[in-house]
Amino acid sequence: MGEFELIRQYFLPLAQLPGSGAVIVGPGDDCAVQRVPPGQDLVFSIDTLVEGVHFPPNYRPDFLAWRALAVAASDLAAMGADPDCFTLALTLPEASESWLQQFAHGLGRAASQFGLSLAGGDTTRGPLTLSVQVHGLVEQGGALLRSGARAGDLIVASGTLGDAGAALGFLSAGDEHQLGNDEQFLLERYHHPIPRLKLGAALRSRATAAIDISDGLLADLGHILEASGVGASIETANVPLSAALRRVKQQQALNYALHSGDDYELCATIPEAVWKEAPQWLKHELAVIGVIDPGPGLRVDGAATEPGPEPAGFDHFRSSV
């Protein structure tokens, strides 16, 4: 199958998915054309996933497609942006129709759920690699940044943390259906992360800073602290853990929640007065895990964290699946 037939058969249908309507020319020309409405800012981000580094060899193509788009869309959520469209650069060892059919199916499901339409891309031959660029829109000047945290702000985290990191040990299982319910729950959190797009949109008028948790809670919170020039205190008793993680990992559950990546939940800072007035549904989605301090440094249960020989979060140049 040639490149153009591959695109026509498997990827052009994804350009018909509903977006915001900002894409006025999609696949088929030399460039896509996106019209940014007056009073809006364009927010965009790109992520690259490489086989054997970011996902295991022979990983299910429909799972891979979902993860690739979810990872990229999570950056939009962290900025409080409304999703619009994406582009895909796909490098394939071979043009297997079975693989492409499964991949396109998973990508279509994810794109429909996340509100993203395909605006264009490229395919070529080589080691299996995906680069996904997502575009979103936000009210002019309204994008959430990492640099706005202020002393006294509450630190909040969404969902439960550590699940996807704990799932890595089960990815090589011959038949996942033979695993227990808890292990399957953790694997599902790895296979199908959900970017917190609705939550991010709700935070853009309330939070002072935000980031998605891709490299581990402490590592990603550290990026907020550095950008904002502040410190923080975390209470581990308040870090949200799933019942499945507690049962499967027991003594290691908190360590996974603090240090492992791939959860794609949100960590944000919110002024206490704003938090008190927040709607109950928002408070249900978020756990208050600490507070921003005026002085530098990150304290966990009152003790300053010490840098170790390895980074706190996932380092793409040191770690592999």
Backbone bond lengths (Angstrom), bond angles and torsions (degrees), N, CA, C in turn:
res aa  C-N    CA-C-N  psi(-1)  N-CA   C-N-CA  omega(-1)  CA-C   N-CA-C  phi
1 M - - - 1.467 - - 1.524 109.25 -
2 G 1.341 117.29 128.49 1.443 121.77 179.47 1.516 112.18 -77.69
3 E 1.341 115.73 167.25 1.456 121.01 -176.09 1.523 112.03 -59.93
4 F 1.321 117.47 -45.10 1.464 119.83 -174.41 1.526 111.49 -71.51
5 E 1.325 116.93 -35.51 1.455 119.83 176.09 1.522 110.26 -67.85
6 L 1.341 116.14 -38.67 1.470 121.09 177.22 1.522 110.18 -58.92
7 I 1.323 116.52 -46.94 1.465 120.86 -179.31 1.520 110.49 -64.81
8 R 1.331 116.45 -45.52 1.461 120.69 -176.96 1.518 111.37 -61.41
9 Q 1.337 116.46 -43.54 1.457 120.11 -173.48 1.521 113.17 -77.54
10 Y 1.332 117.17 -40.39 1.460 118.89 -169.75 1.529 114.38 -105.25
11 F 1.331 117.87 -26.57 1.458 118.44 -171.50 1.525 114.92 -114.10
12 L 1.314 119.51 -27.79 1.462 119.64 177.82 1.530 113.02 -58.03
13 P 1.354 119.26 -37.58 1.474 117.81 177.63 1.523 113.60 -57.98
14 L 1.344 117.34 -27.89 1.464 120.04 -179.46 1.525 111.99 -72.15
15 A 1.340 116.49 -18.42 1.462 119.65 177.13 1.522 111.68 -74.41
16 Q 1.327 116.39 -15.29 1.460 120.19 -179.51 1.520 113.04 -88.15
17 L 1.324 116.84 -4.87 1.459 119.54 179.56 1.527 109.99 -66.81
18 P 1.326 117.60 146.83 1.466 119.57 -177.93 1.512 112.02 -69.74
19 G 1.329 115.39 133.04 1.458 121.86 171.78 1.509 107.80 -122.21
20 S 1.316 116.56 -147.49 1.462 119.58 179.35 1.514 111.95 -84.89
21 G 1.338 116.68 -10.11 1.459 120.35 -175.64 1.509 112.71 90.95
22 A 1.353 117.68 0.85 1.455 120.43 -178.45 1.525 112.40 -73.96
23 V 1.348 117.87 -23.63 1.467 121.03 177.09 1.527 108.06 -82.29
24 I 1.323 116.71 115.20 1.462 119.94 -178.43 1.525 112.17 -104.80
25 V 1.327 118.40 -15.27 1.464 122.96 170.95 1.524 107.27 -136.99
26 G 1.329 116.67 119.94 1.453 121.07 -178.86 1.516 112.28 -104.86
27 P 1.332 118.08 -147.26 1.463 121.13 -178.09 1.521 111.62 -58.37
28 G 1.326 115.48 144.85 1.458 120.95 177.22 1.507 113.56 124.39
29 D 1.324 118.06 -22.01 1.462 122.18 174.88 1.520 109.34 -108.88
30 D 1.340 115.64 178.47 1.454 119.23 -179.57 1.526 111.90 -65.62
31 C 1.319 116.57 -30.84 1.462 122.14 177.55 1.523 109.16 -138.58
32 A 1.312 115.80 155.14 1.457 120.25 166.19 1.526 108.13 -81.40
33 V 1.336 115.43 158.42 1.460 120.75 177.58 1.520 107.89 -125.03
34 Q 1.307 115.24 123.61 1.460 121.43 179.12 1.520 108.91 -120.52
35 R 1.310 116.25 128.01 1.457 121.16 179.16 1.527 108.84 -100.80
36 V 1.315 115.80 120.63 1.466 120.76 179.80 1.524 108.42 -90.41
37 P 1.329 118.20 119.54 1.461 120.81 -178.29 1.522 111.60 -61.23
38 P 1.336 118.01 153.10 1.468 121.08 176.50 1.527 110.77 -56.75
39 G 1.314 115.29 140.65 1.459 120.14 177.77 1.511 114.33 80.91
40 Q 1.344 117.70 7.20 1.457 121.87 179.97 1.529 110.27 -115.78
41 D 1.322 115.71 149.99 1.460 122.22 171.38 1.522 109.00 -106.79
42 L 1.323 115.82 142.69 1.463 121.40 174.50 1.520 108.89 -87.16
43 V 1.333 117.06 127.16 1.460 123.54 178.60 1.519 107.22 -116.03
44 F 1.332 118.71 127.36 1.460 119.53 -179.04 1.516 111.30 -143.23
45 S 1.328 114.53 153.38 1.461 121.30 -176.56 1.523 108.81 -152.41
46 I 1.326 116.94 150.84 1.465 121.29 178.37 1.521 109.82 -128.22
47 D 1.327 116.01 139.83 1.463 122.71 176.01 1.519 109.10 -129.78
48 T 1.327 116.07 142.00 1.463 122.07 177.47 1.515 109.35 -118.48
49 L 1.327 116.80 133.58 1.461 123.37 177.44 1.516 108.76 -120.28
50 V 1.327 116.02 129.65 1.460 122.42 -176.89 1.529 109.28 -118.55
51 E 1.322 116.75 132.72 1.462 120.82 179.12 1.526 110.18 -59.62
52 G 1.325 115.80 134.27 1.458 121.36 -179.96 1.512 114.04 87.24
53 V 1.339 117.34 -12.24 1.462 121.99 176.90 1.523 110.27 -112.84
54 H 1.346 115.56 -50.28 1.461 120.73 -177.64 1.526 113.26 -106.27
55 F 1.299 117.79 -13.09 1.457 122.44 175.39 1.523 108.02 -155.43
56 P 1.335 117.14 152.76 1.466 119.88 -173.37 1.524 112.31 -73.15
57 P 1.322 118.12 155.38 1.459 121.24 174.86 1.528 110.60 -58.50
58 N 1.330 114.96 144.83 1.472 122.06 178.42 1.525 112.35 63.46
59 Y 1.312 116.43 27.52 1.465 121.57 177.50 1.528 109.19 -67.82
60 R 1.330 117.07 143.33 1.459 120.74 -178.14 1.530 111.14 -56.18
61 P 1.324 118.00 127.59 1.471 120.07 -174.75 1.521 114.09 -63.22
62 D 1.338 118.86 -34.78 1.468 118.80 178.74 1.524 110.95 -69.57
63 F 1.339 117.47 -36.33 1.462 120.76 175.04 1.531 110.16 -65.60
64 L 1.321 116.23 -42.19 1.468 121.28 -179.27 1.524 110.76 -60.79
65 A 1.324 116.74 -44.18 1.463 120.51 -179.44 1.519 110.63 -61.34
66 W 1.332 116.19 -45.66 1.470 119.85 179.63 1.518 110.35 -59.97
67 R 1.347 116.07 -50.13 1.468 120.05 -177.63 1.526 111.00 -60.20
68 A 1.316 117.40 -42.92 1.464 120.28 -176.62 1.524 111.08 -60.43
69 L 1.331 116.82 -44.62 1.457 119.57 -179.07 1.527 111.16 -74.45
70 A 1.329 117.14 -36.88 1.466 120.40 179.46 1.524 111.42 -64.49
71 V 1.329 116.94 -42.03 1.467 121.41 179.68 1.526 110.14 -59.41
72 A 1.323 116.34 -44.12 1.462 120.00 -179.64 1.520 111.33 -70.23
73 A 1.339 117.12 -43.52 1.465 120.75 -178.68 1.518 112.19 -65.22
74 S 1.334 117.33 -26.26 1.458 120.79 178.63 1.525 111.62 -61.72
75 D 1.331 116.96 -30.60 1.461 119.98 176.52 1.524 111.04 -66.29
76 L 1.340 117.27 -35.54 1.459 120.23 175.71 1.526 110.21 -63.86
77 A 1.337 115.68 -42.13 1.465 119.99 179.05 1.522 110.84 -59.56
78 A 1.332 116.81 -41.70 1.461 120.85 -178.78 1.523 111.96 -64.31
79 M 1.333 117.41 -27.37 1.459 121.49 179.05 1.525 112.42 -90.97
80 G 1.344 116.96 -3.72 1.453 120.28 -177.97 1.507 113.44 75.09
81 A 1.333 117.68 22.11 1.463 121.73 -174.51 1.525 111.82 -90.39
82 D 1.321 115.40 149.70 1.457 121.35 172.85 1.526 108.54 -85.46
83 P 1.332 118.84 128.09 1.464 121.19 -175.91 1.530 111.98 -67.50
84 D 1.337 116.29 147.30 1.463 120.03 178.79 1.529 112.05 -130.53
85 C 1.332 118.19 -62.72 1.463 119.90 -174.65 1.521 110.08 -151.69
86 F 1.337 115.86 172.24 1.460 120.41 177.52 1.520 110.30 -147.48
87 T 1.325 115.59 159.06 1.458 122.47 171.41 1.523 108.32 -120.28
88 L 1.314 116.23 154.23 1.460 122.17 -175.47 1.517 110.37 -133.40
89 A 1.328 117.15 124.11 1.463 123.01 169.04 1.520 107.36 -108.26
90 L 1.322 116.24 118.60 1.460 122.07 -172.58 1.520 110.21 -121.51
91 T 1.336 115.57 119.49 1.462 121.54 175.88 1.518 108.41 -105.58
92 L 1.340 116.69 123.85 1.467 122.06 -173.47 1.525 110.90 -122.83
93 P 1.345 117.56 138.89 1.468 119.48 173.26 1.532 111.54 -63.32
94 E 1.349 116.25 -35.35 1.453 122.54 178.06 1.523 109.00 -156.09
95 A 1.326 116.00 157.16 1.466 120.67 -178.45 1.520 110.11 -91.04
96 S 1.345 116.41 72.66 1.460 121.80 178.84 1.526 109.19 -77.06
97 E 1.335 116.43 121.27 1.467 119.57 -178.04 1.519 111.48 -65.33
98 S 1.330 117.63 -37.08 1.457 120.57 178.31 1.523 110.59 -62.93
99 W 1.334 116.73 -45.90 1.460 121.53 179.05 1.518 110.16 -62.01
100 L 1.324 117.67 -46.45 1.457 121.79 -177.82 1.523 112.20 -64.04
101 Q 1.324 116.22 -37.91 1.459 119.79 179.56 1.520 110.50 -62.89
102 Q 1.338 116.31 -45.52 1.470 119.96 178.98 1.522 111.23 -66.31
103 F 1.331 116.33 -41.45 1.459 120.87 -179.57 1.529 110.51 -62.73
104 A 1.325 117.33 -46.97 1.461 120.94 -179.12 1.529 111.02 -63.99
105 H 1.337 116.60 -35.21 1.467 119.82 177.99 1.527 110.64 -63.45
106 G 1.339 116.27 -48.31 1.461 120.05 178.79 1.517 112.15 -63.51
107 L 1.335 116.86 -39.17 1.460 120.68 -179.86 1.526 110.42 -66.39
108 G 1.320 116.86 -40.08 1.456 120.55 178.77 1.518 112.21 -63.91
109 R 1.340 116.87 -41.95 1.468 120.50 177.95 1.525 110.83 -61.43
110 A 1.329 115.63 -44.99 1.465 119.37 -179.22 1.525 111.06 -66.20
111 A 1.327 117.06 -45.20 1.456 120.83 -178.05 1.521 111.29 -61.06
112 S 1.331 116.29 -40.55 1.461 120.12 179.01 1.522 110.89 -65.04
113 Q 1.329 117.22 -42.72 1.463 120.01 -178.08 1.524 111.64 -69.41
114 F 1.329 117.03 -35.33 1.462 120.36 -175.19 1.528 112.64 -88.99
115 G 1.329 118.92 -7.33 1.461 121.48 -179.54 1.510 113.77 74.20
116 L 1.338 116.71 36.85 1.461 122.45 -178.79 1.525 110.30 -119.28
117 S 1.319 117.44 135.45 1.458 121.12 174.33 1.528 109.37 -110.56
118 L 1.324 116.87 150.72 1.466 121.75 -179.43 1.522 109.52 -77.64
119 A 1.337 116.41 123.43 1.464 120.83 -178.67 1.520 112.40 -100.83
120 G 1.329 118.48 -15.93 1.461 120.74 -179.15 1.514 110.75 160.41
121 G 1.332 115.91 -176.29 1.454 119.78 179.13 1.508 112.06 165.76
122 D 1.337 114.93 -159.01 1.458 120.93 -177.18 1.519 108.57 -157.50
123 T 1.324 116.59 151.83 1.462 122.20 173.93 1.518 109.50 -130.34
124 T 1.333 115.42 147.09 1.455 120.17 177.78 1.524 108.58 -155.30
125 R 1.320 117.18 174.47 1.457 122.12 -178.18 1.525 110.50 -101.30
126 G 1.342 115.87 139.37 1.452 121.23 178.52 1.514 109.85 159.14
127 P 1.342 118.64 -170.10 1.465 121.54 177.39 1.524 110.65 -58.52
128 L 1.325 117.26 142.01 1.453 122.11 -173.61 1.535 110.83 -59.76
129 T 1.328 115.25 114.61 1.462 122.81 -177.42 1.523 108.49 -146.60
130 L 1.334 115.95 139.99 1.457 121.31 177.63 1.519 109.03 -126.77
131 S 1.327 116.26 135.16 1.460 121.73 170.11 1.520 107.35 -123.56
132 V 1.326 115.55 122.33 1.464 121.97 -178.53 1.527 108.37 -118.81
133 Q 1.322 115.52 123.86 1.463 120.71 174.12 1.517 108.47 -110.47
134 V 1.323 116.19 128.40 1.465 121.56 -179.71 1.521 109.58 -111.55
135 H 1.327 115.24 145.28 1.459 122.31 175.59 1.524 108.86 -118.99
136 G 1.317 116.02 138.76 1.453 121.75 175.53 1.514 109.90 -138.90
137 L 1.318 115.80 169.92 1.454 122.05 -178.73 1.525 109.56 -126.00
138 V 1.316 115.16 144.28 1.451 120.92 178.58 1.524 107.91 -145.59
139 E 1.317 116.43 150.64 1.459 119.99 177.82 1.520 109.95 -54.89
140 Q 1.333 116.00 139.23 1.457 121.61 -174.73 1.526 110.86 -50.57
141 G 1.327 115.32 124.67 1.458 121.54 -179.87 1.509 114.60 77.92
142 G 1.346 117.52 4.54 1.458 120.23 -173.86 1.508 115.78 -100.15
143 A 1.321 118.75 2.40 1.462 120.82 -178.55 1.524 110.92 -66.13
144 L 1.329 116.18 136.63 1.454 121.12 175.13 1.526 109.59 -73.56
145 L 1.318 116.92 132.12 1.460 122.21 179.25 1.524 110.06 -116.25
146 R 1.319 116.07 171.15 1.458 121.04 176.53 1.527 111.83 -83.08
147 S 1.310 116.84 -10.94 1.467 120.62 -166.34 1.522 115.30 -99.25
148 G 1.347 118.52 10.66 1.451 119.40 -173.59 1.513 116.33 -102.73
149 A 1.333 118.86 -0.06 1.467 120.76 -176.97 1.526 111.12 -63.73
150 R 1.344 115.72 139.46 1.455 121.17 -179.02 1.527 110.21 -129.65
151 A 1.310 115.69 152.47 1.472 121.07 179.85 1.523 110.10 -53.40
152 G 1.322 115.92 134.56 1.453 122.09 -178.99 1.511 113.91 95.43
153 D 1.334 118.31 -16.59 1.461 120.48 176.56 1.523 110.05 -62.74
154 L 1.312 115.83 144.08 1.454 120.93 172.32 1.524 109.88 -80.39
155 I 1.317 116.23 145.46 1.461 121.64 175.59 1.523 107.91 -101.53
156 V 1.318 117.20 125.76 1.460 121.25 -178.11 1.523 109.99 -124.09
157 A 1.318 115.52 154.08 1.472 121.71 177.26 1.521 108.04 -136.88
158 S 1.316 115.82 143.84 1.460 120.62 -178.57 1.523 111.24 -93.70
159 G 1.335 115.00 160.92 1.461 121.61 171.80 1.512 113.63 60.09
160 T 1.327 115.30 -143.93 1.463 122.49 173.93 1.519 108.01 -125.65
161 L 1.319 116.62 149.55 1.458 121.82 -172.09 1.528 111.11 -113.59
162 G 1.325 115.24 149.36 1.457 121.82 175.24 1.510 115.29 93.90
163 D 1.332 117.75 -10.08 1.464 120.40 -175.07 1.528 112.18 -63.26
164 A 1.328 116.36 -50.04 1.463 119.89 -176.08 1.524 111.39 -66.04
165 G 1.333 116.69 -38.51 1.455 119.40 178.15 1.514 111.79 -63.05
166 A 1.328 116.34 -39.45 1.462 119.78 178.50 1.515 111.75 -68.42
167 A 1.336 117.09 -24.61 1.463 120.58 -178.61 1.517 112.98 -72.47
168 L 1.328 118.35 -18.55 1.461 120.52 -175.35 1.524 112.04 -57.25
169 G 1.335 116.61 -34.07 1.461 120.05 -179.18 1.511 114.00 -69.85
170 F 1.343 116.74 -13.83 1.465 120.04 -178.41 1.526 112.64 -103.78
171 L 1.334 117.58 -1.61 1.464 119.79 -175.66 1.516 112.81 -66.09
172 S 1.320 116.47 -26.09 1.468 119.97 -178.37 1.514 112.28 -88.73
173 A 1.338 117.91 3.57 1.468 120.39 179.03 1.525 110.05 -61.33
174 G 1.321 116.37 133.81 1.458 120.00 -177.40 1.514 113.21 -60.35
175 D 1.298 117.59 -43.68 1.465 122.37 179.87 1.518 107.91 -135.05
176 E 1.331 116.28 104.75 1.455 120.09 -176.72 1.518 112.08 -62.03
177 H 1.330 117.56 -25.53 1.458 120.41 -179.15 1.533 112.31 -68.59
178 Q 1.333 116.17 -15.56 1.456 119.97 177.68 1.526 111.88 -83.86
179 L 1.329 116.36 -9.42 1.460 120.28 178.56 1.521 110.47 -78.36
180 G 1.315 116.47 162.90 1.455 121.00 178.14 1.517 112.02 -72.24
181 N 1.317 116.79 169.56 1.462 121.89 -178.04 1.522 112.18 -60.73
182 D 1.323 117.17 -39.04 1.461 119.98 -179.23 1.527 111.05 -65.56
183 E 1.329 116.91 -44.40 1.452 120.05 178.99 1.526 110.79 -63.76
184 Q 1.328 116.92 -38.84 1.458 120.12 178.27 1.527 111.49 -66.68
185 F 1.331 116.77 -35.67 1.463 120.41 175.65 1.526 110.28 -60.70
186 L 1.330 116.67 -46.01 1.460 120.38 -179.84 1.527 110.66 -63.81
187 L 1.316 117.74 -41.44 1.464 121.16 178.69 1.526 111.48 -63.72
188 E 1.315 116.85 -38.35 1.465 119.45 178.66 1.524 110.57 -63.73
189 R 1.322 116.53 -34.78 1.475 120.07 177.37 1.530 110.59 -65.65
190 Y 1.334 117.07 -30.11 1.466 120.38 176.30 1.527 110.70 -78.93
191 H 1.331 116.99 -46.54 1.460 120.94 -175.13 1.523 112.82 -66.51
192 H 1.333 117.27 -39.73 1.463 121.39 -172.17 1.537 111.61 -130.56
193 P 1.338 117.48 65.76 1.465 118.86 174.48 1.530 110.27 -62.58
194 I 1.318 116.12 147.87 1.462 121.79 -179.41 1.526 108.83 -112.39
195 P 1.324 118.07 109.40 1.469 118.66 176.51 1.526 110.31 -62.85
196 R 1.326 116.72 135.88 1.466 121.35 -172.61 1.530 110.94 -86.45
197 L 1.336 115.34 63.50 1.458 121.09 -174.15 1.534 112.40 -67.89
198 K 1.321 117.29 -44.81 1.472 119.89 178.68 1.520 110.50 -64.14
199 L 1.308 116.34 -41.48 1.460 120.67 -179.78 1.524 110.53 -65.62
200 G 1.336 116.69 -43.12 1.461 120.26 178.30 1.514 111.81 -59.40
201 A 1.346 116.37 -41.43 1.462 119.87 178.42 1.526 111.05 -63.31
202 A 1.330 117.17 -37.36 1.463 120.61 178.95 1.525 111.74 -70.35
203 L 1.327 117.27 -29.85 1.459 121.06 -177.96 1.525 113.09 -78.87
204 R 1.328 118.28 -20.90 1.464 118.66 -172.44 1.532 112.76 -64.49
205 S 1.316 118.10 -22.27 1.459 120.17 177.09 1.528 112.01 -99.31
206 R 1.333 116.26 2.51 1.464 120.00 -175.69 1.524 113.61 -126.21
207 A 1.317 117.29 -37.16 1.459 120.91 -175.25 1.526 111.58 -83.82
208 T 1.313 115.82 153.83 1.461 121.38 175.01 1.524 111.65 -96.91
209 A 1.333 116.88 -22.83 1.462 122.02 178.19 1.522 108.17 -158.30
210 A 1.335 116.49 156.35 1.462 119.95 179.24 1.518 109.81 -159.15
211 I 1.336 114.41 159.12 1.463 122.46 177.07 1.514 107.40 -157.47
212 D 1.320 117.11 151.69 1.472 117.77 173.41 1.522 109.02 -91.64
213 I 1.327 115.15 147.81 1.465 120.76 -174.76 1.519 108.56 -90.52
214 S 1.321 114.98 91.59 1.459 121.49 -179.44 1.517 111.79 -108.08
215 D 1.327 117.60 -28.14 1.464 121.94 -175.72 1.525 113.37 -113.45
216 G 1.334 118.18 6.05 1.455 121.91 -178.05 1.518 110.54 116.20
217 L 1.329 117.34 143.14 1.457 121.94 -175.26 1.519 112.63 -55.83
218 L 1.334 117.46 -51.68 1.459 119.31 -175.69 1.519 111.62 -66.68
219 A 1.326 116.91 -39.28 1.461 119.81 179.17 1.521 111.08 -64.66
220 D 1.332 116.92 -45.27 1.461 119.50 -176.52 1.524 111.86 -74.25
221 L 1.333 117.85 -38.09 1.459 119.28 173.35 1.524 109.85 -59.99
222 G 1.314 116.75 -36.13 1.461 120.75 177.65 1.521 112.61 -58.49
223 H 1.335 117.29 -33.03 1.468 120.02 177.62 1.530 110.63 -66.25
224 I 1.337 117.12 -39.34 1.466 120.51 176.37 1.526 110.03 -63.25
225 L 1.326 116.54 -45.60 1.463 120.24 -177.68 1.528 111.06 -62.19
226 E 1.311 117.02 -41.83 1.457 120.59 -179.96 1.527 111.02 -66.22
227 A 1.348 116.03 -45.35 1.462 119.32 -178.31 1.516 112.18 -67.45
228 S 1.336 117.45 -31.39 1.459 121.90 -176.37 1.525 113.16 -93.28
229 G 1.327 117.42 -12.47 1.462 120.31 -179.53 1.512 113.44 68.99
230 V 1.347 116.43 39.28 1.470 121.54 -178.33 1.521 109.13 -133.74
231 G 1.324 115.93 179.04 1.453 122.73 174.09 1.513 109.78 -118.90
232 A 1.338 116.54 -174.02 1.465 119.81 -178.98 1.514 110.57 -156.98
233 S 1.328 114.45 155.07 1.465 122.62 172.02 1.522 108.11 -123.86
234 I 1.332 116.40 129.26 1.462 122.90 -178.69 1.524 109.52 -115.35
235 E 1.327 116.38 138.13 1.466 121.96 173.20 1.522 107.91 -107.13
236 T 1.325 116.46 112.88 1.464 119.58 -173.59 1.527 112.74 -66.63
237 A 1.340 116.96 -23.86 1.471 119.22 178.83 1.516 111.13 -63.40
238 N 1.331 117.33 -20.31 1.462 121.23 -177.72 1.520 113.37 -99.12
239 V 1.322 117.79 -4.91 1.469 120.47 179.31 1.521 108.54 -68.36
240 P 1.332 118.62 125.48 1.475 120.70 -173.91 1.524 112.54 -73.79
241 L 1.334 115.67 124.48 1.463 122.85 179.00 1.524 109.13 -122.51
242 S 1.313 116.82 140.81 1.464 119.86 176.10 1.523 110.10 -76.56
243 A 1.323 115.69 153.89 1.463 119.90 176.51 1.523 110.21 -62.50
244 A 1.331 116.90 -35.19 1.466 120.37 -179.83 1.526 110.94 -63.50
245 L 1.333 116.83 -44.15 1.466 120.16 180.00 1.525 110.42 -64.60
246 R 1.323 117.23 -40.94 1.469 120.27 178.95 1.531 111.12 -60.63
247 R 1.334 116.30 -40.21 1.467 119.21 -178.01 1.526 111.99 -74.43
248 V 1.338 116.75 -40.86 1.463 119.95 -174.36 1.527 111.56 -76.32
249 K 1.324 116.51 -41.93 1.464 120.00 -173.74 1.527 113.65 -105.46
250 Q 1.296 118.25 -16.33 1.460 123.86 174.54 1.538 111.78 47.77
251 Q 1.326 118.32 -103.57 1.461 120.78 -174.55 1.519 113.44 -66.73
252 Q 1.321 117.80 -19.94 1.462 121.21 -177.02 1.525 113.21 -94.99
253 A 1.325 118.11 -3.74 1.471 120.97 -172.10 1.526 111.87 -57.89
254 L 1.312 117.77 -47.07 1.460 120.54 -177.79 1.527 111.00 -64.31
255 N 1.314 116.88 -38.89 1.463 120.01 179.40 1.528 110.82 -61.62
256 Y 1.335 116.50 -41.69 1.461 119.53 175.61 1.528 110.59 -61.32
257 A 1.321 117.43 -43.53 1.461 120.95 -177.33 1.526 111.97 -64.31
258 L 1.330 117.29 -35.59 1.456 120.90 -177.64 1.517 113.31 -80.78
259 H 1.330 117.19 -31.92 1.464 119.65 -167.01 1.528 115.88 -119.55
260 S 1.325 118.89 -22.16 1.465 118.18 -174.94 1.519 111.09 -88.20
261 G 1.321 115.43 152.80 1.454 120.88 -177.85 1.511 112.70 -103.57
262 D 1.339 114.36 -164.07 1.474 123.73 174.51 1.521 114.63 76.42
263 D 1.337 119.11 9.67 1.465 119.78 178.02 1.529 111.93 -80.24
264 Y 1.339 116.55 -36.19 1.469 122.79 -178.58 1.524 112.16 56.96
265 E 1.341 114.52 36.94 1.448 120.99 167.00 1.533 107.47 -87.54
266 L 1.326 116.83 177.23 1.459 120.85 179.67 1.517 110.69 -109.53
267 C 1.322 115.40 142.87 1.463 123.20 169.31 1.520 106.00 -119.10
268 A 1.327 116.69 129.37 1.461 120.37 -176.18 1.520 110.27 -141.89
269 T 1.323 115.37 163.82 1.463 121.81 174.90 1.523 108.28 -117.79
270 I 1.332 115.84 134.20 1.463 122.02 -174.65 1.522 109.24 -135.45
271 P 1.331 119.23 131.26 1.468 120.21 174.43 1.526 110.78 -57.45
272 E 1.311 116.68 141.50 1.469 120.58 -175.32 1.529 111.82 -58.70
273 A 1.333 117.65 -39.55 1.465 120.58 -179.56 1.526 110.96 -63.92
274 V 1.331 116.80 -37.19 1.468 120.98 178.41 1.528 109.87 -68.55
275 W 1.323 116.43 -40.52 1.467 120.52 179.19 1.527 111.37 -61.33
276 K 1.323 116.85 -40.49 1.466 119.96 -179.03 1.527 111.51 -62.28
277 E 1.327 116.69 -30.93 1.462 120.95 -178.14 1.524 112.96 -93.61
278 A 1.324 117.90 -0.51 1.468 121.40 -176.83 1.527 110.60 -68.64
279 P 1.336 117.87 147.99 1.469 120.31 178.52 1.524 111.40 -65.00
280 Q 1.312 115.79 155.45 1.457 120.50 -175.65 1.525 112.31 -62.42
281 W 1.342 117.39 -35.65 1.473 118.47 -179.13 1.523 110.75 -61.85
282 L 1.337 116.19 -35.09 1.461 119.99 179.57 1.522 110.61 -70.43
283 K 1.325 116.68 -42.38 1.461 120.03 177.96 1.529 111.30 -63.84
284 H 1.334 116.06 -31.27 1.462 120.01 177.96 1.522 111.26 -68.34
285 E 1.330 116.83 -29.68 1.469 121.44 -177.93 1.526 112.64 -81.11
286 L 1.320 117.09 -17.63 1.458 121.23 -170.98 1.528 111.32 -125.16
287 A 1.328 115.62 147.35 1.463 122.01 174.10 1.518 108.57 -114.88
288 V 1.339 117.19 133.56 1.467 121.73 175.36 1.522 107.51 -80.62
289 I 1.325 116.33 116.17 1.469 120.25 -173.71 1.524 113.22 -113.29
290 G 1.332 118.12 -5.28 1.452 119.09 -178.84 1.508 111.95 175.73
291 V 1.339 114.81 -165.38 1.459 120.99 -176.66 1.530 108.83 -143.61
292 I 1.322 115.26 150.37 1.458 120.75 176.74 1.531 109.17 -82.71
293 D 1.332 115.56 131.56 1.463 122.47 179.54 1.526 110.07 -102.80
294 P 1.339 117.20 152.08 1.474 119.07 179.15 1.528 112.98 -70.54
295 G 1.339 116.92 -32.83 1.459 119.61 -178.52 1.509 112.11 -86.56
296 P 1.311 118.50 161.54 1.463 121.94 -178.01 1.520 111.96 -71.44
297 G 1.327 115.10 165.30 1.452 120.99 175.10 1.511 112.65 104.29
298 L 1.329 114.96 155.97 1.459 122.34 178.84 1.516 108.60 -118.50
299 R 1.323 115.78 121.43 1.450 121.55 -179.65 1.520 109.98 -111.83
300 V 1.323 116.19 131.81 1.460 123.09 178.97 1.518 108.05 -115.01
301 D 1.319 116.53 115.23 1.475 122.53 -175.06 1.520 111.22 53.46
302 G 1.333 115.16 39.38 1.458 120.89 175.47 1.502 115.39 87.18
303 A 1.324 118.12 -11.66 1.467 121.41 -178.40 1.525 110.15 -103.68
304 A 1.313 116.41 133.96 1.457 120.50 177.40 1.521 109.61 -65.41
305 T 1.335 115.73 137.62 1.464 119.48 177.60 1.516 109.34 -77.70
306 E 1.318 115.69 141.81 1.455 121.31 179.73 1.517 109.29 -106.30
307 P 1.333 117.89 134.50 1.463 118.89 176.30 1.512 110.90 -64.55
308 G 1.344 115.81 136.68 1.456 120.54 -179.93 1.514 111.00 -104.88
309 P 1.336 117.18 -177.05 1.461 120.83 -179.72 1.521 112.95 -69.04
310 E 1.355 115.95 -22.73 1.454 120.52 178.53 1.522 108.82 -116.00
311 P 1.351 117.74 152.40 1.453 119.38 178.12 1.514 111.02 -63.50
312 A 1.356 116.19 153.80 1.457 120.33 -177.89 1.511 112.16 -66.43
313 G 1.312 116.45 -32.34 1.461 120.58 -179.19 1.505 111.35 -108.91
314 F 1.341 115.93 -169.49 1.457 121.88 -178.77 1.523 109.84 -75.58
315 D 1.329 117.84 127.05 1.453 123.45 177.12 1.517 108.12 -111.21
316 H 1.333 117.14 115.99 1.459 121.25 -173.71 1.529 112.57 -63.65
317 F 1.335 118.36 -20.18 1.438 120.22 -178.62 1.530 113.41 -95.84
318 R 1.348 115.69 -3.67 1.459 120.04 178.10 1.507 112.58 -114.82
319 S 1.349 116.01 -29.08 1.463 120.17 -169.67 1.508 111.10 -110.44
320 S 1.324 115.89 155.33 1.456 121.44 172.69 1.505 108.19 -143.70
321 V 1.342 114.73 159.08 1.466 120.17 -179.04 1.524 109.05 -70.59
